[in-house]
Structure formats: structure tokens, C-alpha cells
Amino acid sequence: MKPETAAFLGKAPEALAKADGMLARWPDEAGREAYVAALHAAQALIVEDTGKLIKSHKGVRRELGRLTKVEPRVDMELRLSRSYLPTQGHCRL
């Protein structure tokens, strides 16, 4: 495993645990943090498979889509949603 992959995989469960702790009181913020966990997991897959470090949401979505396009183990509904995109400092939910 590449060091970058390990770093992203280390961040993903941290973000997910943070989301879990926020869920009851701040569900919107918890949703955003859960998305961050998914983003880190996607970045781990990308860097491990391609060696590319992609930081933008758009770039990660595009590369994840390319890598999983014909991957039967990845459900289409599990791909990163377009609904969480930073737009003028806010997120569309």
C-alpha cells in the first residue's frame, strides 16, 4: 500500500466517526462530514490504483467514475454524488 493511500484511509474513518457524533444534534454537518469520509476513501482508491493525487471534488468524482465504470463490485448509487459541490461558499444538499 502506498503511503498516500494509507493516509487517506486513515482520514476516512476519523471523518465518519466525527459524523456519527454529530448526527443527533447537527445532521446537516454530519452529512457533510460523512461525504468527506467517502471523498477520502475515493482518493485512497485513486492514488493506489493510478498514483494520482487528486484534490478537487470534481476531479475525484471524474476519476472515481472512470475507475469504477466497469467494476461490478461498485454499485452506481455508491459513487460520489454531485449534490455536495461547493458553490459560492455553500453546499447544495
N, C-alpha and C positions, 0 to 999 in steps of 0.2 A: 504494500500500500504506500502510495506517495505521501510525503509529509503534509502537503496541502489538503489531500483527501482526508487525512486523519484530523486536521484542524477543523475542516468543515463538519465532519461527522461529530466532532466534539461539541461544536456550537449548536447543532440541531437539537439534541435532547435538552440542552440548557434552555433554549428558547421555548421548547414545548413544555417544560416544567414551569417556566415563568408564565406561560399562557394558562396552564392549568390552575395556577394560584390566583390568577386574575379573573377567571371566568365568572365566578359568582357576583363579584362587585363591578367589574368593568368588562362586560362581554365584547364590546367593540375592540377594545385594546387587546383583549385575549385573542380575538380572531386575527388581528394584525400580527401578533407575536407568533401565533401558530403558522401563519403564512411565512414568516421569517424562518421558522424551523424547516418548512418544506423547501424554501429557497436554498438554505444551506445544504440540505440533503441533495437537491438537484445539482448544486455547484460541486459537491463531492463526486457525484456520478460523472459529471462532465470532465472535471480535472483528472479523474482516474482513467477515464476512457480516452480522452483526447490530449491531455496535458495542457489544455487551455484554461486560463484563469479569467472567467467572465464575471463581471461585477454588476452590470446593469440588469434590471428586471427583464427588459425586452430581449437582451442578448441571451440570458439564461433560458427564458421561455422558448426562444427560437432554437437554441442548440439542444435543449431537452427534447423538444418536438422532433428534431431531426434524428437524434439518437434513439428515440423510442418509437419512431414511426412504424416500424415493422416488428416491434418487440411484443410478443404475445403476452408476456408477464405483466405488462403495464397497461392498466385499464385507461381508456381515453379520458374518463372522468377524473383521474388522479393527476393529470397534467396540471401545471400551474395555471391558474385562472387569469384571464385578462381583467377580471373585476378589481383586482388590487394593483392598480397602477398609480404611482404618484402623479397627481395633476394639480399644478399650481399650489403645491404645499399640502394638498389634501388627498385623501384616498377615496376612490369610488367604491362603495360597498354595495 
